[in-house]
Amino acid sequence: MEVIPSINFFDEQPVKDLIPKLEILKNRGVAIVHLDISDGKFTKASPGPGPEFFTSTLGGMFTFELHLMVEDVAVSLEKWSALKNIERIVVHPESEFNVGDLREFCSRAGAELAWSLQIGGDLGNFVDMIEVTNATMAELVAVPLGFSGGEFDPSVLERVKFLKQIHPDLGIFIDGGVNDKTAATMKESGASGVVSGSYLWQSSDVGAAYDTLRTI
């Protein structure tokens, strides 16, 4: 299954400390990194490093998937438009946004638009946004939103199955609670891939951890 490494830190130094591990993953063929973007309002998570930091430290190594855990999407997009190599933006239907503006931003950036559903989020509204925007990818959050290392909520698996029934071609990624055991159940439910942070970064051998997930 496809594995997208996730970065969710509130200070620059922990990200810098990851660079040797990120280089190992790049040598494994990883091309995209998932960045959790917080505004301190949509979730309790504090805002982390900004676009200039990621451009200078990782911009030559990867493209980026921006997971916007924010109240006002337009404000965040204005800020993060400074980031180079944006491949995808991931938006929560509960946020404030204009669909036309989202499409325009993605067109200018050459980026894909995807949607994210948090635990307890409105599944019907989520499906509506996927259909209105003709999105081909969605992410389901399987832990409390905002922080890494949360406990996996297995109810996400039923949501994957439901989405695959109504949209068989939809690419579905599960974000959070990923390890070698849960990833297997995620794939069985129909998930295309996973977004993983803690499992990779806390491993003593990040390359082996990535290979374990990738070959599930």
N, C-alpha and C positions, 0 to 999 in steps of 0.2 A: 504494500500500500504506500501511497505517497505520504511523505513526512515533511512538514514545514516547521522549522525551528522557530520558537517564539521568544521574544525578548520583552520582559516586563520588569523593569527596574526603575527606581525613582532617582538614582544618582548616576553620574557618568562613569565613575570608577568601576563598578561591577560590570558594566558593559565592556569597558576596556579589558577587564580581566578575562572576558570570554573570547577575545580575539584569537588566541591559540586554538581554542576548541572550534571556533567558527572556521578557521583555516583548514582544520581537519575535515570538517563537513563539506567545505567547498571542494576539497580534493575527492570527496565521495560523490560529487556531482550536484550538491545542493546549490541552487541558483537564487532562491527567494527566501527572505526572512520576514517573519510576521512581527510587527511592532504594535504593542498595546499602547494606545494613546488615550490618556485620561485628562479630564479637566477638573477633577476634584469635586464635581457636582453630580454627574450622572452616576458615579460610584464614589465610594469613600477613598479610592486610590488617589494618591497625590500625582500631579503631573510629573513626568520624567524629563529626560534630556530632549532638546528640541531638534528641529530638522537640520540645522547647521552642524550639530554634533554628529549626527548619523551620516551626513554627506561627507564630512571630513574623515570619519573613522572607518565606515563600511561602504561608502558610496561606490568605490571602485571594485568591490568584491561581490555585491549582491544587488538584486532588485528588491523592492519592498512591498509588503502587504500591510496597509494601515488599517488596524482595527480601531474604529473611532468609538470609544466609550465616552461619549460627550453629549451634553444637552443641545448645543447649537452646532450643527454640522458645518454651516457656512463659515463660522468663525474659525473652526479648526482647519478647514480646507484652505482658507486664506493663509493661515500660518504655515501649513505643511506643503503648500505649493512650492515652497523654496527647496523641498527635498527632491533630489534627482533620482531617476530610475524608479518611479512609482509604478508597480505592475497591477496593483489591485487596491481598491478601498472597500472596506467592510463596514456597513452601517446598520445600526439598530432601528427598527421601525418606530420605537418609542421616542427617538430623538426628534428634534425640530429640524426640518430640512425642506427643500423644494426639489422635486424630482427633476425638473428641467435644469436646475443649476447643477445637480449631481451629474446628469448626463453631459452637460457642457464641460464640467471639470474633467470627467473621464475622457472625453474626446480630446481635450487639449493635452492631457497628460499621457494619452495612449494607454489608459488604465481600464481595467475591468471593474464593474460594479457588482458587489456581492452583498448579501444580507446576513445578519447574525441574530440568533434567537437565544436569549438568556433563559435560565431556569425560571419557570413560571411566566414566561412571556406569552403573549397572545398568538397562538399558532395560526389562527385564521387570518389575522392581520399580516402575519409573516408571509403566508402563502400569497396573499393579495399583492404584496410588494414584489415578490418574486415574479408574479405573473404580469403585473403592470409594467415592470422594467425589463421583462424578458431575460431575467438573470439566469445564468447557466451554472452558478455556484452559490452554495449557502454554507454557513458555519453554525453549528449548534454548540453552545457553551454548556459544558457538563459539570462545572463547578461554580460556586458563588462568583459573580462577576467582579473583576477588578484586581484580584490578587492571584499569584501563582501558588501551587501546592494545596489547593482545596480538595475536599473529599468528592470523589466521583459520584454523580447522581445517575443511577441506571435508567431512570425514566427517559433519558435522552434517547435510548435505543428504540423505544416505541415511536418516538417522533421521527427518527430516521426511517423506520419501516413505513410509517404513514406517508412521509414525503416521497419515498421511492414508489409507492403505489400510485400516487397521483401524478408524479413527474419522474418517470423511470430514468430519464437521461440527465437529471439534475446531479451535479457533482456535490456531494455532501461531505464536509469535514467536521470532525468533532474536536473541540478546543477545550483542553483541560482534563485532568484525571487520567492522563495517558500513561500506561506502562505496558510491559509485555503481555500481561494477562488481559487488561481491559481493552487493549487495542485489538486483540483477537475477537472479542465480543462485538466491538465496534464494526469490524469488517463483516462479521456474520450478519449484522443487522442491515448492512447495505452501504455503510460509509465508504467513501472513496479514499479517504485519507485522514490524517490527524495533524493537529497543531500541538507541538510538544515543547515545553520549557523545562520544568523541574526534572523530568525523567532524564533528559539529555544532559543538562548542566550539572546535576548532582552525581552523575555517573563517573566512576574512576576512569572509564574508557569511553569517551563520547562517540568514537567511531564504531565501537562494538555495539553500543546502545542504539545508535542510528541504524546499523545494519539489522539488529534484531527487529526493530519496528518495520523497517523497509521490506523485509522478507516475509512478513506476516501476510 
